Amino acid sequence: MANFAGLAAAKSGGSQGSGPAPVLVCLQAGNLHSGAFDPFTAATAVSKAHGAWVHVDGAFGLWAAAVPELAGLTAGVERADSWATDAHKSLNVPYDCGVVAVRDAQALRSAMGLNASYLLQDADGSGDPSQRVPELSRRARGVPVWAALKSLGRDGAAGQIPPCHVRCPARGTAQGH
Ligand SMILES: Cc1ncc(COP(=O)(O)O)c(C=O)c1O
């Protein structure tokens, strides 16, 4: 569970008195060692009340949302500002197919966009990939992810998930544990 003790202090500049600082709260969907999921609804409410950006690291566990019996583990993740997950983990596609979803497209562009006069700009559309990731040259990682999802379908993708989570000793309350 995230520790919120420093949220108010961080928002007001902490002990340095240097003015408000942006605060990021990173919640976890599927701890690597325990399989634990943070309580997203409650944690997001506290974080938002302090003006924090809420990110969910769901490298393994965000995929539980696709499995009806496990979906309760991820309840409340929809309130977050951003998610990250890895298709090369639970979906079992080749390295390295990380996936990020950011609610505020402009925030993503502001943070990640490479903007220079010699680069094509697409101010209003979906944008060039270089406006969303810290790379210019990159391979088409989306292709194996798309192919896996297309061939598996939702049920097939969900079928990849339970063995990973069922083995975890602290998999949360969705299955009555
Ligand atoms: C919870 C969690 N977040 C992030 C990562 C980083 O993974 P990667 O470097 O493959 O994106 C891992 C790797 O095991 C992880 O378990």
The ligand as a MOL file (V3000), in Angstrom:
LIG
                    3D

  0  0  0     0  0            999 V3000
M  V30 BEGIN CTAB
M  V30 COUNTS 16 16 0 0 0
M  V30 BEGIN ATOM
M  V30 1 C 5.7310 -4.2920 -11.1250 0
M  V30 2 C 6.7970 -4.0980 -12.1720 0
M  V30 3 N 6.9180 -2.8900 -12.7550 0
M  V30 4 C 7.8480 -2.6720 -13.7180 0
M  V30 5 C 8.6940 -3.6670 -14.1310 0
M  V30 6 C 9.6810 -3.3340 -15.2160 0
M  V30 7 O 9.6110 -4.2330 -16.2560 0
M  V30 8 P 10.1580 -3.9130 -17.7430 0
M  V30 9 O 11.5260 -3.3460 -17.6050 0
M  V30 10 O 10.1320 -5.2280 -18.4290 0
M  V30 11 O 9.2090 -2.9400 -18.3520 0
M  V30 12 C 8.5980 -4.9350 -13.5370 0
M  V30 13 C 9.4760 -6.0300 -13.9420 0
M  V30 14 O 9.4200 -7.1350 -13.4620 0
M  V30 15 C 7.6120 -5.1520 -12.5450 0
M  V30 16 O 7.4460 -6.3560 -11.9770 0
M  V30 END ATOM
M  V30 BEGIN BOND
M  V30 1 1 1 2
M  V30 2 1 2 3
M  V30 3 2 2 15
M  V30 4 2 3 4
M  V30 5 1 4 5
M  V30 6 1 5 6
M  V30 7 2 5 12
M  V30 8 1 6 7
M  V30 9 1 7 8
M  V30 10 2 8 9
M  V30 11 1 8 10
M  V30 12 1 8 11
M  V30 13 1 12 13
M  V30 14 1 12 15
M  V30 15 2 13 14
M  V30 16 1 15 16
M  V30 END BOND
M  V30 END CTAB
M  END
